[in-house]
Amino acid sequence: MAFSKTEKDLELLQGAWEQVAIEADGISNPSDDYSAAGTLTIIDRDEFSVVSVEGNVLLKGKFRLDATTIPRQATWVDETGPDAGKHLPGIYNLSGDNFVFVAADDDAASKPTDFRTETGQTLRRFVRRSRRA
């Protein structure tokens, strides 16, 4: 059975990812509640959890990918936190052990089209965390 591009990307995303960079509203590395050293984003099927180094769940939700577009698109729906229930449109790139996405606020004037941010957008870069760690 052949898998679609979207199904392949979803499979490649499974596991633990450590954030290595953030950009929000055009500003590199602003502090936020989900970026402390050692914080991981865990992908399990179409669900994600952001977990602190102490094991506390900081944020969780679901997402939907579309790998048939250029750039590839994702919609993030937080189940907890200040954006709970909002559909946050974004784009993503997945290459080996590197994952980057840009998501816009649900009411942002412009939706992401490039891997940099404008007002109302957040970019996060991740590297895959080894299962041995």
C-alpha positions as CSV (number, residue, x, y, z in Angstrom):
1,M,0.0,0.0,0.0
2,A,1.4,3.4,-1.0
3,F,1.3,6.2,1.5
4,S,0.5,9.8,0.6
5,K,3.0,12.6,1.1
6,T,1.0,13.7,4.1
7,E,0.9,10.2,5.6
8,K,4.7,10.0,5.2
9,D,5.3,13.3,6.9
10,L,3.0,12.4,9.7
11,E,4.9,9.2,10.2
12,L,8.3,11.0,10.1
13,L,7.1,13.5,12.8
14,Q,6.3,10.8,15.4
15,G,8.5,11.1,18.5
16,A,10.2,13.7,20.6
17,W,11.4,17.1,19.3
18,E,13.6,19.6,21.1
19,Q,13.1,23.3,20.2
20,V,16.3,25.0,19.2
21,A,15.1,28.4,18.1
22,I,12.0,30.6,18.1
23,E,11.0,33.8,16.3
24,A,7.8,35.6,17.1
25,D,6.5,38.8,15.4
26,G,9.8,39.2,13.6
27,I,11.9,39.0,16.8
28,S,14.5,36.2,17.3
29,N,14.5,34.2,20.6
30,P,11.9,36.1,22.7
31,S,11.1,34.3,25.9
32,D,7.9,32.3,26.0
33,D,6.4,29.7,28.3
34,Y,7.2,26.8,26.0
35,S,10.9,27.3,25.2
36,A,12.9,26.5,28.4
37,A,16.0,24.4,28.0
38,G,15.0,20.7,27.8
39,T,11.4,21.3,26.9
40,L,10.2,18.7,24.4
41,T,7.3,18.6,22.0
42,I,6.0,15.0,21.7
43,I,4.2,14.0,18.6
44,D,1.9,11.0,18.9
45,R,-0.2,10.3,15.7
46,D,-2.0,13.7,15.1
47,E,-1.6,14.9,18.7
48,F,1.1,17.0,20.3
49,S,2.2,17.7,23.9
50,V,4.7,20.3,25.1
51,V,6.4,18.8,28.2
52,S,8.8,20.5,30.6
53,V,12.1,18.9,31.7
54,E,10.3,18.1,35.0
55,G,7.6,16.2,33.0
56,N,4.8,18.7,33.4
57,V,2.5,19.1,30.3
58,L,2.6,22.7,29.4
59,L,0.4,22.6,26.2
60,K,-1.4,19.9,24.2
61,G,-3.5,19.8,21.1
62,K,-4.0,18.3,17.7
63,F,-2.8,19.1,14.2
64,R,-3.5,18.4,10.6
65,L,-0.9,18.3,7.8
66,D,-1.2,18.9,4.1
67,A,2.0,17.9,2.3
68,T,0.5,18.4,-1.1
69,T,1.1,22.2,-1.1
70,I,4.2,24.3,-1.5
71,P,5.1,25.2,1.2
72,R,3.5,22.4,3.1
73,Q,0.7,23.4,5.4
74,A,-0.4,22.5,8.9
75,T,-3.3,23.6,11.1
76,W,-2.6,23.5,14.9
77,V,-5.5,23.4,17.4
78,D,-4.5,23.8,21.0
79,E,-6.6,22.0,23.5
80,T,-5.2,23.9,26.5
81,G,-3.6,27.3,27.0
82,P,-4.5,30.8,25.8
83,D,-5.2,29.6,22.2
84,A,-7.5,26.6,23.2
85,G,-9.9,25.8,20.5
86,K,-8.4,28.2,17.9
87,H,-7.4,26.9,14.5
88,L,-3.8,28.3,13.9
89,P,-2.9,28.1,10.2
90,G,0.7,27.4,9.4
91,I,3.4,26.1,7.1
92,Y,6.1,23.5,7.9
93,N,9.3,21.9,6.6
94,L,10.5,18.5,7.7
95,S,13.9,17.4,6.6
96,G,15.6,14.4,8.4
97,D,15.9,15.3,12.1
98,N,15.0,18.9,11.5
99,F,11.5,20.3,11.8
100,V,10.4,23.9,11.4
101,F,7.0,25.5,11.4
102,V,5.5,29.0,11.3
103,A,2.0,29.4,12.7
104,A,-0.2,32.5,12.6
105,D,-2.7,33.6,15.2
106,D,-6.2,32.7,14.1
107,D,-7.0,36.3,13.6
108,A,-3.7,37.4,12.0
109,A,-3.9,39.7,9.1
110,S,-1.6,37.6,7.0
111,K,-1.1,33.8,6.9
112,P,2.5,32.4,6.8
113,T,4.0,32.1,3.3
114,D,7.7,32.0,4.2
115,F,9.9,30.7,7.0
116,R,10.2,34.0,8.8
117,T,7.7,35.9,10.9
118,E,5.5,38.9,10.6
119,T,3.2,40.4,13.3
120,G,0.9,37.7,14.6
121,Q,3.2,34.8,13.6
122,T,5.5,32.4,15.5
123,L,8.3,30.3,14.0
124,R,9.7,27.3,16.0
125,R,12.7,25.2,14.9
126,F,13.2,21.7,16.4
127,V,15.7,18.8,16.2
128,R,14.7,15.2,16.9
129,R,15.5,14.1,20.4
130,S,17.1,10.7,20.4
131,R,15.1,8.0,22.1
132,R,18.3,7.2,24.0
133,A,18.4,10.6,25.7
